[in-house]
């Protein structure tokens, strides 16, 4: 199964998109890719593809397209850290763009803040796990890594259900609950899921499921 990182956070994605030409004109990706590899933003294959591009602009545009899909966690901040070492003025421009573009009111997760605390503190049951699993798409592996599940456990469950991602995700949710006992609440799960956008998680479906947890 493919591992999906998903898009950057909306404000970070917009900062890159709106300054795409500016970055390509002022940055050479070859100055940055080793640092980004070291910070686990890119894989070895990513680095090889970027370095193989024939021109500076092509290298940089290839890097940016990969960065846009590098996930909603710390990829953008790691990019800014590496960028500051070589092109501080570009990093400053992007940071300002991301900050001005942040809009909590537009979050697709605002519905969760309206749920009562008793729902948020509910423990995940087997029935809940099965319902929630259908809302988690190809990003399932990244979700469970951020929930603290080891790659060994993930591989074990993947071997048991190699062709059924819903059963696989259900089983991993149950193992996460078993590992964390009373701490395996809706709120702890949502802290991770809220880092993804609607391209990675079926947010509308998840909203319906989470509102019925414990029923």
Secondary structure by P-SEA (a helix, b strand, c coil): cccccccccaaaaaaaaaaaaaaaacccccccaaaaaaaccccaaaaaaaaacccaaaaaaaaaaaaaacccccaaaaaaaaaaaccaaaaaaaaaaaaaaccccccccccccccccccccccccaaaaaaaaaacccaaaaaaaaacccaaaaaaaaaaccccaaaaaaaaaaaaaaaacccccaaaaaaaaaaccccccaaaaaaaaaaaccc
